[in-house]
Amino acid sequence: MMREWADFFPDVLPGIAPGTPEPTVVHQLRRAAQAFCTRTRAWRATLEPILTEEGRAAYDMPLPEQTRLVRIESADLQGHGPLTLWRPGRGSGLYLMTPDARTVELSRPPASGVALVLEVTLKPADAAGGIDPDVFDQYSEVIARGALARLRGDEALQRSFESSCDDINVAVWRGRTAARPRVLPFY
């Protein structure tokens, strides 16, 4: 269940001009949330497994409704272990890529009935009615600040929003947030 954009109103409406149309406020909240999720990679999800079919290398990603892919963080093909995610200039053997952020393609078709599990970073789609409740609970103030910066045209507030996003990105990368923690090596 998504948290609705109206849930941000107590943090946003007092800081903008009275009479600002609600659709404008919702639009800027959505854009701020999209920027936040893209910049921080804080909205992580493990998608439903994709069962492979003999001779088929391309599959639709089972993205949750009202979301868009920011990035594939990891991919695991049952029996083959973690897959290499293709990046320009890299990729040999069995690897995975996404040509359009809606489908995934394996470099060669695997056997039939093998589970492909993707961990991804998401953002709200352009028509999304809200955002993931865990993201809201942890980061609603930062997203509200981003929306306020956009609604006011306030460059200083925008820089504050971007700085907070960068700090959150570092915390996510280091595994210090509630977003799926990274495993740190033990020496």
Salt bridges, closest charged atoms under 4 A:
ASP7 OD2 - ARG3 NE 2.93
GLU53 OE2 - ARG56 NH1 3.10
GLU73 OE1 - ARG41 NH2 2.77
GLU73 OE2 - ARG44 NE 3.90
GLU73 OE1 - ARG71 NE 3.47
ASP100 OD2 - ARG102 NH2 3.77
GLU119 OE2 - ARG44 NH1 3.71
GLU119 OE1 - ARG180 NH1 2.01
ASP126 OD1 - ARG31 NH1 2.82
ASP137 OD1 - ARG3 NH1 3.29
ASP154 OD2 - ARG152 NH1 3.98
ASP166 OD1 - ARG39 NE 2.84
